[in-house]
């Protein structure tokens, strides 16, 4: 096995583990939240991670069998809600129920940020055009996840701050 092929397979293994870990995290977050929109958001993210994993596994299989990257034929779109779920103001008593959601959103945001960085670097370091395309598409998808999570975190965080009197107004 050539060194470039070994490196490609190692990067894929790391990517697959990232997607498995992400899916597990999102499934736990979906199960833990009392917010229906939060369950939907985390469940959709878990589904996206599963789709990413399947795509990566197909590339690994092709590299192992043929030593070549599969062309990117999948259409990747982030399945996050189109409107923010925490845009509706919550009452102080209601807000207290979502303390763990605030933490989950922050952790999820950081995970997605790391995934964007990983896939961006992988695209830069992969010589094969199909590998580059795949990693760039994954980076774009993870960026959409990151953006949605950042929005949700900010909305919910601002509500907590305002309720606790920490808001600058």
LINSUL-V837274 format. One record per residue. N is the residue number from 1. RES is the residue in one letter. SS is DSSP state (A for helix, B for strand, O for the rest). PHI is phi as a letter, one per 30 degrees, with the letter a starting at -180 (NA if undefined). Layout:
n: [N:N]
res: [RES:RES]
ss: [SS:SS]
phi: [PHI:PHI]
//
This chain:
n: [1:2:3:4:5:6:7:8:9:10:11:12:13:14:15:16:17:18:19:20:21:22:23:24:25:26:27:28:29:30:31:32:33:34:35:36:37:38:39:40:41:42:43:44:45:46:47:48:49:50:51:52:53:54:55:56:57:58:59:60:61:62:63:64:65:66:67:68:69:70:71:72:73:74:75:76:77:78:79:80:81:82:83:84:85:86:87:88:89:90:91:92:93:94:95:96:97:98:99:100:101:102:103:104:105:106:107:108:109:110:111:112:113:114:115:116:117:118:119:120:121:122:123:124:125:126:127:128:129:130:131:132:133:134:135:136:137:138:139:140:141:142:143:144:145:146:147:148:149:150:151:152:153:154:155:156:157:158:159:160:161:162:163:164:165:166:167:168:169]
res: [X:X:X:X:X:X:X:X:X:X:X:X:X:X:X:X:X:X:X:X:X:X:X:X:X:X:X:X:X:X:X:X:X:X:X:X:X:X:X:X:X:X:X:X:X:X:X:X:X:X:X:X:X:X:X:X:X:X:X:X:X:X:X:X:X:X:X:X:X:X:X:X:X:X:X:X:X:X:X:X:X:X:X:X:X:X:X:X:X:X:X:X:X:X:X:X:X:X:X:X:X:X:X:X:X:X:X:X:X:X:X:X:X:X:X:X:X:X:X:X:X:X:X:X:X:X:X:X:X:X:X:X:X:X:X:X:X:X:X:X:X:X:X:X:X:X:X:X:X:X:X:X:X:X:X:X:X:X:X:X:X:X:X:X:X:X:X:X:X]
ss: [O:O:A:A:A:A:A:A:A:A:A:A:A:A:A:A:A:A:A:A:A:A:A:A:A:A:A:A:A:A:A:A:O:O:O:A:A:A:A:A:A:A:A:A:A:A:A:A:A:A:A:A:A:A:A:A:A:A:A:A:A:A:A:A:A:A:O:O:O:O:O:O:O:O:O:O:O:O:O:O:O:O:O:O:O:O:O:O:O:O:O:A:A:A:A:A:A:A:A:A:A:A:A:A:A:A:A:A:A:A:A:A:A:A:A:A:A:A:A:A:A:A:A:A:A:O:O:O:A:A:A:A:A:A:A:A:A:A:A:A:A:A:A:A:A:A:A:A:A:A:A:A:A:A:A:A:A:A:A:A:A:A:A:A:O:O:O:O:O]
phi: [NA:d:d:e:d:d:d:d:d:d:d:d:d:d:d:d:d:e:d:d:d:d:d:d:d:d:d:d:d:d:d:d:d:c:d:e:d:d:d:d:e:d:d:d:d:d:d:d:d:d:d:d:d:d:d:d:d:d:d:d:d:d:d:d:d:c:i:b:d:d:d:d:c:d:c:c:b:d:c:d:e:d:c:e:d:c:d:d:d:c:d:e:d:d:d:e:d:c:e:d:d:d:d:d:d:d:d:d:e:d:d:d:e:d:d:e:d:d:d:d:d:d:d:d:c:c:d:d:e:d:d:e:d:d:d:d:d:d:d:d:d:d:d:d:d:e:d:d:d:d:d:d:d:d:d:d:d:d:d:d:d:d:d:d:i:c:d:d:b]
//
